[in-house]
Amino acid sequence: MLISVLSWLIGGLLVAAAVAVFGLMLATWRIAARAEKLVPACGKFVEIDGNRIHYVEEGEGRPIVFLHGLGAQLHHFRHTLFGRFGAGYRLIALDRPGSGYSARAGGATGRLPEQAEVVRRFIEVLGLERPLIVGHSLGGAIALALAIEHPMAISGIALLAPLTHLEARVRQRFELLYVPSRLWRRILACTIAIPVSLKYAEPTMKFIFAPQAVPGDYMTAGGGWLGLRPAHFHATSTDFVAVEEDLGRLEQRYGEIAMPAGILFGVDDRVIGIAAHGEPMPAKIRELDFERIEGLGHMPQFAEPERVVAFIQRVAERAFASIT
């Protein structure tokens, strides 16, 4: 009798668990479908060694390639900076592998050198002549890896609030993304991660943009909805876990960077602090153009687009002059 009762209870719990998981999967699918309806793909696609890269471009002239940060996508530049440069530039923003509408190659790890190699191949396939690389946040770390390991592929780097050093505090702030197990990463992406991310989207965005306010059109024009999709969460978690594999090694090589380089950093950045990631850099990269802005947070391209464009153009003038 007792065994029968226990069997019935266990069976009931398994059914309840299955129903809960199915409900989460259905909620995830609905949120992702809404995201893709509100922010559809808007650019071109190119195959790069098994990665299907989505990108947008504007203008003609000297090429500038934009690399977005962790959990972001190309709208962080397309929406904020494109249309502000004037003539003479070919602006290209891409969704990094797995982010936005770019698909990551099977077996890819997300490690910094791997992502830098994808960007190098992207430059090669598009036939770009030594572009300037603009990198924001994690995109800044990838730009630094590119400058160290493939210096002849680019003319310079202009970094916005870049991740430059290993720091335990950064992981602590985003600990929910730190999922070392590939299997659990996939399971979470398809079940609980997206509904939970939607629930906490507002406070998360407030933290990332602080002390500035979150733009009212961020979720659509800024592409914020695209982060609420399983593949995007999986790629973001993969990137976050992979950073620790190489950043410590790369930061020992910053002194090798000889190309024109610049860093713009907000003093009030609460995501990546200027003390750990900005202030040490002028002593490590020769003739670094270092611009610090009081009162600015982690999203300078949204808060100070004209100032960011002026900064990028200033670095671009040096970079492109070095290859003429």
N, C-alpha and C positions, 0 to 999 in steps of 0.2 A: 504493500500500500504506500509506504513512504517513498520507495523508489519511483512509483508511478507519479506521485505528487511532484517529486523533484524533477522528473523528466518533463512533466507538464510545465513546471515553472521555467525550466531552462529553455524549453521550446518556445514558450511565450516571450521570454527575454530576447531570444534570437530573432523572432518575428518582429518584435518592437524595434530592435536594433536595425534590422533590414529596412523597416519602414522609415526610420529616422534617416538612415543613409540615403535611401532613395529620395526622401524629401529634400535633403541637402543638395543632392545631385541635380534635382529638378530646379531648385532655387538658383543654383549656380548657372545652369543652362539658360534660365530666363534672364538673369542679370547680364550674362555675356551677350545674349542675343540683343538685349536693349542697348548695350554698349556699342555693338557693331552697327546698329541702326542709327544711333545718335552721332557716331564718329566713324564713318566708313573710310575705307582706304582711299587715298587721294592722289597717289603718285604712281611711279613706275616700279617694276620689279626686275631684279637681275640675279642670276644664279652665281654664287661664289663658293665653290668647293663644298657643295651640299647645303649651303645656307641660301635661303631665298630672301634677298634683301629688298625691302621696300624703301624708296627714297623719293624726295621731291627736290626740284631745282628751280632756280630763277636767275635770269640775267645772263650776260655774256662777259667774258674777260678773265681775269685772274681767278683761279678756283679757291674757294674756301669751303672746307668740309666740317660739318658740325656733328659732335658726338654728345648725346644726351646722358644724363645721369641714371642712377639706380631707380628702377621702377618707372622711368619716364618714357618718352617717345619723341618723334621728330617735331610735334607741334610745339614743344617747348622753345623751338627756334623759329619755325615757320610762322607761328602766330605772333611772336613778339618782335622778331628782328628782321624778317624778310620784308622788303618794301621800304626799308630805311637806309639802305646803303648807297643808293644812287647808281650811276653807270660805272662800268669798268670791273664788275665782279660777277663771277658765276657762283652763286650760293647753292650748296648742296647739303641737305640734312637727311640723315638716314635713321631708320629704326635699327638699333643694334640687334644682333641675332637673338631671336626669342621675344623681343620687345615689340610693342605696336603690332604691325602686320608683317614683321620679318620672322621667318621660321628658322630655327636653329638646326644645324646638321645633326643627324643621329650620332650619338656618342660624344658630342662636344662637351667640354668641361666648363666653359665660361671663364677660364683663367685669363689673366691680363695679356700674356704674350699671344695666346690663341686669338683673342679679340683684336689685338693690334695687327696680327697677320691677316685677319679678315678685312680690316680697313685697308691694309696695304694692297691686298688683292683687289679690293673695290676700286681703289685709285688706279690700279693697273688696268682693270677691265674697262673702266670708263675713259681711259686715256687721259687722265688729268696730269698736267705738268706740275709736279711738286707743289701741291696745294698747301695753304696754311690750314692747320687743324685747330678748331675751336672745341674745347672739351669742358663740359660742366660737371662738377662733382665727380662721380665715378668715371664719367667720360674724360675728365682731366687725368685720371690715373692711366687710362688707356692711351691718351695722347702722349703722356710721359713715356710709357712703354714703347710706343711707336718711335718717339724721338731717340730713345736709347738703342733700340734693336734694329730700326730701319731708317736711319737718319737721311739716307739719300733719296728716300721716297717723298719727303716733305720739305717745305722751306722754313717752317717755323711753327710755334705753338702759342696759342692765346687761351689761357685757362681761367675759368670762372669758378670761384669757390671750389678748387680741386681737392680731391682726396689724395694726399701725398705721403702719409706716414701711417704705419700700423698703430692703432690706438684702441685699447679695450673698451673705452667709453662709447665709441661709435657702435660696436657690436651690441652693447647693453641697451642702447636706445632703440635698436631694431631687432631685438632678440627673437621676436616671432618669425622673422625671416630666416633665422639661422637654423636650418633643417639639414644636417649633414647627410642623412639617409636619402638616396635618390628615390627609393620606393615610397617612403613616407612623404617626401616632397610631392610626388605624383598623386598620392592618395589625398593629401590635404588640399591640393590645387583643385581637385575634382569634387570635393565635398564641403568642408567647413571654411576654407580660407576666404573664398569670395564673399559669402554672406557676412562673415565677420568683418572683412575689410570694408564692405559697404556700410555696416553699422557704425564703424569707427572712422569713416572717411573724413567727416567734418573736423574732429579734433586732430586727426593726423595731418590734414592739410594746414590747419592753423599752426601746428608746431613747425612744419616745414617752411612755411612762408613767413613766420614771425621774425621781426616785429611788424612786418607789413601785413596788410589784410589779404586774404585769399581773393583773387579776382572773381567777380561775379560770374564770368563766362568761362572759368577755368575748366570745368568738367566737360564742356563741349568744344569751344574754340581752342582751349589749351590741351585738349585730348585726355583729360583726367579719367573719363569713363573707360578708356582702353586698358587701364590697370586692373579693371574688374573682370578679368577673363582668365581662365585656368592656365593657358599657355604662358600668359604674361606673368602671372604669379610664380609659376614654376621657373621661368627664366630669371626673374628678380631674385628669388631665393638661391638659385644656382650661382648667380653672379656674386651675391653677398657671401656665400660660403667660400667661393673660389678666391676672393680677394686676398685672404690670408696666405694663400699658397705662394704668392710672388711679390707682394708689395714690399715686404721687408727687404728682399734681395734687391729690388729695383731702386729703393731709396738710397742704397749704398752707391748707386751709379749715377746719380744726378749730376755729379761733377763732370761727367763725360759729355753732357749736352752743350754743344757749341753753337747751335743755330739761334736765331733771334727768338726770344721767348718773353712772354708776359703773363702776369697773374693779377687778376682783379678779385679782391676779397672784401666782403662786408664785415665790419668789426663786430656786429651783433649777430653773426651767423650762429644759430643754436644747434645746427645739424653737424657741421664740420667746423670746428673752432679755428679761428685765425692764428691763435697762439701755437697750436700744434701743427697745423697744416699750411699756414701761410708764412708766418714770420721767419721760420728757419730757411726758407727757400732762397732769398737773395744771397746768402753766403754759400749756396750750393751750385747755383747756375750763374755763370758769368754774364754780366751786363743784363740781368733780369729787369724788365720793366714791371715794377711792383706797385700796384695802385690799391690803397686801402680806402674804404668809404665808411665814414661814421654813420651809424644808425641803420645800416643796410643788413638784411638777413641773407638767407641761402639762395634766394631766387632773383639775382640781379637783372636777368634778362626780362623779367616781368615788372620789377619795381623801377628800374632805371635803364630802359632800353636805349635811349639816345646816348647815354654815357657809356654803355656797353659797346654800342656800335663805334663810338669814337675810339674807345680802347682797342677794339679789334682792328680798326683801320690803321691805328698808330703802329701796332705790331706788324700788320700786313705790309705797311710801307717799308719797314726794315727787312722783313722776310723776303719780299719779292725783289727788292733791290739787291739782295745777296745772290740772286741767281740770274741776274741779267748780264 
